[in-house]
Amino acid sequence: MLTKTTEIEKNANKNHIAKFFDFGNLNLSFNRFFKLLKYELSSSFKILVPIYCAVLAISILTKFSNFNYEEFSNIEAIMSFLCGSLLTASVGISIIILCGRFKKSFFGREAYLNFSLPVGVANHLASKLVSFLIWGIVCTIVGFVAIMTAWFEWNDFVQWLAKNLNSRLIFLSIYYLVYSASVILLFFVAMCISHLVSKFKSILEILIVIVGLTFEFNIVDYFSRHTPLITFDVVLALGGIVFSVLWFCICYLILRFKLNIE
């Protein structure tokens, strides 16, 4: 009898834990996930792709204006300024548009439709994260190609890449993805927390991002100095993974239990 009672109590505790964390939503359905991801990418495609194409076009024009003749010096300066300004603006516009998509999907009218679908919060968060990562990679590639085209020579880069293409460069690329995911999820946390207040939301979001990045940097720096057996690159990668999981869980709990659709 005692054994049966103990088993019943254990099952009840498991049900309470499962209900609290909503494990059903964490079992990502790939079919639904890719549908959400396709929708997220298509919703930003019409705005971001023309901007990136304009950046590449300006970089090509800037390259053609880089002549050594004195009469073309003003044109070169103007084109370089336009290229740099448009490149910087494209990064800012990308962040604004993607953050706007996040708020609209979770806190705006679109949220009523999204949460009426048989898709868990974790699926929605994962699709947003991957969408941000994809556009971040595209923006980085476009920026790099624009800079190389406008002001540098591709032959020099190819020679440098042939000499430095090794495991460390591959590891740095992986770290870039991990750290990017951590920063993106921190932006998600900032938007989720700011949604809980009624005033000074933008200021709060900026403060949360600054404090979060500072906290993350200090933790990683501390462990990198006190764990001599582990290289700094490994500490950075592990730190990015740990904080990505932490920020994801915070977003999930807020959206799962504190969501207030406007």
C-alpha positions as a LaTeX table, in Angstrom:
\begin{tabular}{lrrr}
\hline
Residue & $x$ (\AA) & $y$ (\AA) & $z$ (\AA) \\
\hline
Met1 & 0.00 & 0.00 & 0.00 \\
Leu2 & 2.82 & 2.32 & 0.91 \\
Thr3 & 4.56 & 1.55 & $-2.36$ \\
Lys4 & 1.43 & 2.35 & $-4.40$ \\
Thr5 & 0.97 & 5.63 & $-2.51$ \\
Thr6 & 4.59 & 6.58 & $-3.17$ \\
Glu7 & 4.22 & 5.82 & $-6.90$ \\
Ile8 & 1.05 & 7.91 & $-7.08$ \\
Glu9 & 2.81 & 10.83 & $-5.38$ \\
Lys10 & 5.76 & 10.55 & $-7.78$ \\
Asn11 & 3.44 & 10.51 & $-10.79$ \\
Ala12 & 1.57 & 13.51 & $-9.44$ \\
Asn13 & 4.84 & 15.41 & $-8.96$ \\
Lys14 & 5.88 & 14.54 & $-12.52$ \\
Asn15 & 2.55 & 15.80 & $-13.84$ \\
His16 & 2.94 & 19.06 & $-11.95$ \\
Ile17 & 6.47 & 19.55 & $-13.31$ \\
Ala18 & 5.38 & 18.67 & $-16.85$ \\
Lys19 & 2.46 & 21.06 & $-16.58$ \\
Phe20 & 4.68 & 23.86 & $-15.30$ \\
Phe21 & 7.35 & 23.53 & $-17.98$ \\
Asp22 & 4.90 & 22.40 & $-20.65$ \\
Phe23 & 7.16 & 19.68 & $-22.01$ \\
Gly24 & 4.71 & 19.03 & $-24.83$ \\
Asn25 & 5.60 & 22.38 & $-26.40$ \\
Leu26 & 9.32 & 21.62 & $-26.21$ \\
Asn27 & 9.01 & 18.60 & $-28.49$ \\
Leu28 & 9.66 & 20.50 & $-31.67$ \\
Ser29 & 7.74 & 19.21 & $-34.64$ \\
Phe30 & 10.02 & 19.63 & $-37.64$ \\
Asn31 & 7.13 & 19.92 & $-40.04$ \\
Arg32 & 5.48 & 22.75 & $-38.12$ \\
Phe33 & 8.86 & 24.32 & $-37.36$ \\
Phe34 & 9.83 & 24.58 & $-41.02$ \\
Lys35 & 6.42 & 26.01 & $-41.89$ \\
Leu36 & 6.88 & 28.70 & $-39.26$ \\
Leu37 & 10.43 & 29.36 & $-40.45$ \\
Lys38 & 9.27 & 29.65 & $-44.06$ \\
Tyr39 & 6.63 & 32.18 & $-43.03$ \\
Glu40 & 9.14 & 34.18 & $-40.97$ \\
Leu41 & 11.65 & 34.36 & $-43.82$ \\
Ser42 & 9.05 & 35.25 & $-46.44$ \\
Ser43 & 7.61 & 38.04 & $-44.28$ \\
Ser44 & 11.00 & 39.80 & $-44.16$ \\
Phe45 & 12.23 & 38.83 & $-47.62$ \\
Lys46 & 10.49 & 41.61 & $-49.55$ \\
Ile47 & 12.05 & 44.31 & $-47.37$ \\
Leu48 & 15.53 & 43.04 & $-46.54$ \\
Val49 & 16.59 & 41.56 & $-49.89$ \\
Pro50 & 16.16 & 44.83 & $-51.87$ \\
Ile51 & 18.19 & 46.63 & $-49.20$ \\
Tyr52 & 21.01 & 44.10 & $-49.44$ \\
Cys53 & 20.91 & 44.27 & $-53.24$ \\
Ala54 & 21.22 & 48.06 & $-53.03$ \\
Val55 & 24.26 & 47.71 & $-50.75$ \\
Leu56 & 25.95 & 45.39 & $-53.24$ \\
Ala57 & 25.09 & 47.68 & $-56.16$ \\
Ile58 & 26.54 & 50.73 & $-54.38$ \\
Ser59 & 29.69 & 48.79 & $-53.51$ \\
Ile60 & 30.20 & 47.94 & $-57.21$ \\
Leu61 & 29.71 & 51.58 & $-58.19$ \\
Thr62 & 32.14 & 52.60 & $-55.45$ \\
Lys63 & 34.73 & 50.20 & $-56.88$ \\
Phe64 & 34.33 & 51.71 & $-60.35$ \\
Ser65 & 34.74 & 55.22 & $-58.91$ \\
Asn66 & 38.06 & 54.38 & $-57.27$ \\
Phe67 & 40.27 & 55.77 & $-60.01$ \\
Asn68 & 43.62 & 57.39 & $-59.38$ \\
Tyr69 & 42.82 & 60.51 & $-61.35$ \\
Glu70 & 42.55 & 63.69 & $-59.34$ \\
Glu71 & 39.34 & 64.85 & $-61.02$ \\
Phe72 & 37.55 & 61.75 & $-59.73$ \\
Ser73 & 38.56 & 62.21 & $-56.07$ \\
Asn74 & 35.29 & 63.89 & $-55.11$ \\
Ile75 & 33.22 & 61.16 & $-56.76$ \\
Glu76 & 35.26 & 58.52 & $-54.95$ \\
Ala77 & 34.68 & 60.23 & $-51.60$ \\
Ile78 & 30.96 & 60.60 & $-52.22$ \\
Met79 & 30.52 & 56.99 & $-53.32$ \\
Ser80 & 32.54 & 55.71 & $-50.37$ \\
Phe81 & 30.39 & 57.76 & $-48.00$ \\
Leu82 & 27.19 & 56.47 & $-49.60$ \\
Cys83 & 28.40 & 52.89 & $-49.49$ \\
Gly84 & 29.43 & 53.10 & $-45.85$ \\
Ser85 & 26.23 & 54.88 & $-44.85$ \\
Leu86 & 23.99 & 52.40 & $-46.68$ \\
Leu87 & 25.93 & 49.47 & $-45.24$ \\
Thr88 & 25.50 & 50.80 & $-41.69$ \\
Ala89 & 21.85 & 51.61 & $-42.31$ \\
Ser90 & 21.18 & 48.11 & $-43.65$ \\
Val91 & 22.34 & 46.61 & $-40.34$ \\
Gly92 & 20.14 & 48.96 & $-38.33$ \\
Ile93 & 17.13 & 48.43 & $-40.58$ \\
Ser94 & 17.56 & 44.66 & $-40.37$ \\
Ile95 & 17.55 & 44.78 & $-36.56$ \\
Ile96 & 14.52 & 47.08 & $-36.45$ \\
Ile97 & 12.50 & 44.99 & $-38.91$ \\
Leu98 & 13.30 & 41.66 & $-37.25$ \\
Cys99 & 12.63 & 42.99 & $-33.75$ \\
Gly100 & 9.37 & 44.44 & $-35.05$ \\
Arg101 & 8.46 & 41.01 & $-36.42$ \\
Phe102 & 9.11 & 39.47 & $-32.99$ \\
Lys103 & 6.91 & 41.98 & $-31.17$ \\
Lys104 & 4.16 & 41.75 & $-33.76$ \\
Ser105 & 4.15 & 37.95 & $-33.64$ \\
Phe106 & 4.04 & 37.66 & $-29.85$ \\
Phe107 & 2.52 & 40.87 & $-28.54$ \\
Gly108 & 0.46 & 42.34 & $-31.39$ \\
Arg109 & $-2.71$ & 41.30 & $-33.17$ \\
Glu110 & $-0.86$ & 38.61 & $-35.09$ \\
Ala111 & $-0.28$ & 36.82 & $-31.78$ \\
Tyr112 & $-3.97$ & 35.83 & $-31.61$ \\
Leu113 & $-3.56$ & 33.88 & $-34.84$ \\
Asn114 & $-0.16$ & 32.43 & $-33.92$ \\
Phe115 & $-1.28$ & 31.08 & $-30.57$ \\
Ser116 & $-4.47$ & 29.66 & $-32.02$ \\
Leu117 & $-2.31$ & 27.31 & $-34.12$ \\
Pro118 & $-1.43$ & 23.86 & $-32.74$ \\
Val119 & 2.17 & 24.99 & $-32.25$ \\
Gly120 & 3.97 & 25.39 & $-28.93$ \\
Val121 & 5.77 & 28.48 & $-27.67$ \\
Ala122 & 9.11 & 26.72 & $-28.09$ \\
Asn123 & 8.38 & 26.18 & $-31.78$ \\
His124 & 7.62 & 29.86 & $-32.26$ \\
Leu125 & 10.77 & 30.89 & $-30.40$ \\
Ala126 & 12.94 & 28.45 & $-32.33$ \\
Ser127 & 11.61 & 29.65 & $-35.68$ \\
Lys128 & 12.27 & 33.27 & $-34.70$ \\
Leu129 & 15.79 & 32.40 & $-33.56$ \\
Val130 & 16.70 & 30.53 & $-36.75$ \\
Ser131 & 15.14 & 33.28 & $-38.87$ \\
Phe132 & 17.25 & 35.92 & $-37.06$ \\
Leu133 & 20.35 & 33.76 & $-37.49$ \\
Ile134 & 19.77 & 33.29 & $-41.22$ \\
Trp135 & 19.23 & 36.97 & $-41.84$ \\
Gly136 & 22.20 & 37.77 & $-39.62$ \\
Ile137 & 24.42 & 35.48 & $-41.68$ \\
Val138 & 23.07 & 36.97 & $-44.92$ \\
Cys139 & 23.66 & 40.50 & $-43.62$ \\
Thr140 & 27.22 & 39.58 & $-42.56$ \\
Ile141 & 28.01 & 38.04 & $-45.94$ \\
Val142 & 26.53 & 41.02 & $-47.80$ \\
Gly143 & 28.51 & 43.43 & $-45.63$ \\
Phe144 & 31.74 & 41.51 & $-46.14$ \\
Val145 & 31.25 & 41.24 & $-49.91$ \\
Ala146 & 30.39 & 44.94 & $-50.11$ \\
Ile147 & 33.50 & 45.96 & $-48.14$ \\
Met148 & 35.78 & 43.71 & $-50.16$ \\
Thr149 & 34.28 & 44.87 & $-53.45$ \\
Ala150 & 34.36 & 48.57 & $-52.64$ \\
Trp151 & 37.74 & 49.02 & $-50.93$ \\
Phe152 & 39.86 & 45.87 & $-51.19$ \\
Glu153 & 41.07 & 43.28 & $-53.67$ \\
Trp154 & 39.54 & 39.81 & $-53.81$ \\
Asn155 & 42.86 & 38.26 & $-54.87$ \\
Asp156 & 44.45 & 39.30 & $-51.57$ \\
Phe157 & 41.59 & 37.73 & $-49.63$ \\
Val158 & 41.78 & 34.47 & $-51.57$ \\
Gln159 & 45.51 & 34.25 & $-50.87$ \\
Trp160 & 44.97 & 34.98 & $-47.17$ \\
Leu161 & 42.18 & 32.40 & $-46.96$ \\
Ala162 & 44.36 & 29.74 & $-48.59$ \\
Lys163 & 47.05 & 30.32 & $-45.95$ \\
Asn164 & 44.75 & 30.55 & $-42.92$ \\
Leu165 & 42.01 & 28.03 & $-43.70$ \\
Asn166 & 42.45 & 25.65 & $-40.77$ \\
Ser167 & 40.54 & 24.16 & $-37.84$ \\
Arg168 & 40.80 & 27.38 & $-35.82$ \\
Leu169 & 39.07 & 29.40 & $-38.53$ \\
Ile170 & 36.30 & 26.79 & $-38.70$ \\
Phe171 & 35.97 & 26.89 & $-34.91$ \\
Leu172 & 35.70 & 30.68 & $-34.98$ \\
Ser173 & 32.89 & 30.38 & $-37.52$ \\
Ile174 & 31.04 & 27.99 & $-35.21$ \\
Tyr175 & 31.64 & 30.34 & $-32.29$ \\
Tyr176 & 30.22 & 33.18 & $-34.36$ \\
Leu177 & 26.97 & 31.23 & $-34.79$ \\
Val178 & 26.79 & 30.29 & $-31.10$ \\
Tyr179 & 27.53 & 33.81 & $-29.88$ \\
Ser180 & 25.10 & 35.29 & $-32.42$ \\
Ala181 & 22.37 & 32.99 & $-31.09$ \\
Ser182 & 23.16 & 34.15 & $-27.55$ \\
Val183 & 22.94 & 37.83 & $-28.51$ \\
Ile184 & 19.72 & 37.31 & $-30.48$ \\
Leu185 & 18.09 & 35.49 & $-27.56$ \\
Leu186 & 19.20 & 38.31 & $-25.25$ \\
Phe187 & 17.32 & 40.72 & $-27.53$ \\
Phe188 & 14.32 & 38.41 & $-27.19$ \\
Val189 & 14.64 & 38.54 & $-23.39$ \\
Ala190 & 14.80 & 42.34 & $-23.48$ \\
Met191 & 11.64 & 42.56 & $-25.59$ \\
Cys192 & 9.81 & 40.02 & $-23.42$ \\
Ile193 & 10.70 & 41.79 & $-20.16$ \\
Ser194 & 9.92 & 45.25 & $-21.54$ \\
His195 & 6.50 & 43.94 & $-22.54$ \\
Leu196 & 5.72 & 43.42 & $-18.85$ \\
Val197 & 5.96 & 47.17 & $-18.12$ \\
Ser198 & 3.84 & 50.00 & $-19.45$ \\
Lys199 & 6.40 & 52.83 & $-19.73$ \\
Phe200 & 9.95 & 53.38 & $-20.98$ \\
Lys201 & 9.99 & 50.10 & $-22.88$ \\
Ser202 & 12.69 & 51.09 & $-25.35$ \\
Ile203 & 15.00 & 52.38 & $-22.62$ \\
Leu204 & 14.46 & 49.20 & $-20.62$ \\
Glu205 & 15.28 & 47.05 & $-23.66$ \\
Ile206 & 18.56 & 48.89 & $-24.23$ \\
Leu207 & 19.50 & 48.61 & $-20.54$ \\
Ile208 & 18.72 & 44.89 & $-20.46$ \\
Val209 & 20.85 & 44.23 & $-23.54$ \\
Ile210 & 23.77 & 46.26 & $-22.12$ \\
Val211 & 23.54 & 44.60 & $-18.69$ \\
Gly212 & 23.12 & 41.15 & $-20.23$ \\
Leu213 & 26.12 & 41.50 & $-22.52$ \\
Thr214 & 28.23 & 42.89 & $-19.68$ \\
Phe215 & 27.19 & 40.05 & $-17.38$ \\
Glu216 & 27.88 & 37.46 & $-20.05$ \\
Phe217 & 31.29 & 38.93 & $-20.86$ \\
Asn218 & 32.31 & 39.07 & $-17.19$ \\
Ile219 & 31.29 & 35.46 & $-16.57$ \\
Val220 & 33.15 & 34.22 & $-19.63$ \\
Asp221 & 36.19 & 36.32 & $-18.74$ \\
Tyr222 & 36.18 & 34.96 & $-15.18$ \\
Phe223 & 36.11 & 31.33 & $-16.24$ \\
Ser224 & 38.70 & 31.90 & $-18.99$ \\
Arg225 & 41.13 & 33.22 & $-16.35$ \\
His226 & 40.40 & 30.56 & $-13.73$ \\
Thr227 & 40.30 & 27.47 & $-15.98$ \\
Pro228 & 43.83 & 27.25 & $-17.43$ \\
Leu229 & 43.26 & 23.73 & $-18.74$ \\
Ile230 & 40.57 & 24.98 & $-21.14$ \\
Thr231 & 41.44 & 27.33 & $-23.98$ \\
Phe232 & 39.80 & 30.71 & $-24.28$ \\
Asp233 & 38.03 & 29.72 & $-27.51$ \\
Val234 & 36.39 & 26.74 & $-25.82$ \\
Val235 & 35.27 & 28.90 & $-22.89$ \\
Leu236 & 33.74 & 31.38 & $-25.31$ \\
Ala237 & 31.85 & 28.64 & $-27.16$ \\
Leu238 & 30.63 & 26.98 & $-23.96$ \\
Gly239 & 29.63 & 30.35 & $-22.54$ \\
Gly240 & 27.63 & 31.11 & $-25.67$ \\
Ile241 & 25.81 & 27.77 & $-25.43$ \\
Val242 & 25.04 & 28.16 & $-21.71$ \\
Phe243 & 23.74 & 31.69 & $-22.07$ \\
Ser244 & 21.75 & 30.78 & $-25.18$ \\
Val245 & 19.96 & 28.10 & $-23.17$ \\
Leu246 & 19.46 & 30.52 & $-20.26$ \\
Trp247 & 18.02 & 33.32 & $-22.41$ \\
Phe248 & 15.82 & 30.84 & $-24.29$ \\
Cys249 & 14.37 & 29.49 & $-21.02$ \\
Ile250 & 13.65 & 33.00 & $-19.73$ \\
Cys251 & 11.85 & 33.91 & $-22.96$ \\
Tyr252 & 9.92 & 30.66 & $-22.90$ \\
Leu253 & 8.74 & 31.10 & $-19.30$ \\
Ile254 & 7.66 & 34.71 & $-19.87$ \\
Leu255 & 5.79 & 33.89 & $-23.07$ \\
Arg256 & 4.31 & 30.76 & $-21.57$ \\
Phe257 & 3.07 & 32.19 & $-18.28$ \\
Lys258 & 3.22 & 36.02 & $-18.46$ \\
Leu259 & 2.10 & 36.78 & $-22.00$ \\
Asn260 & $-0.25$ & 39.73 & $-22.30$ \\
Ile261 & $-1.35$ & 40.28 & $-25.90$ \\
Glu262 & $-2.07$ & 43.93 & $-26.66$ \\
\hline
\end{tabular}
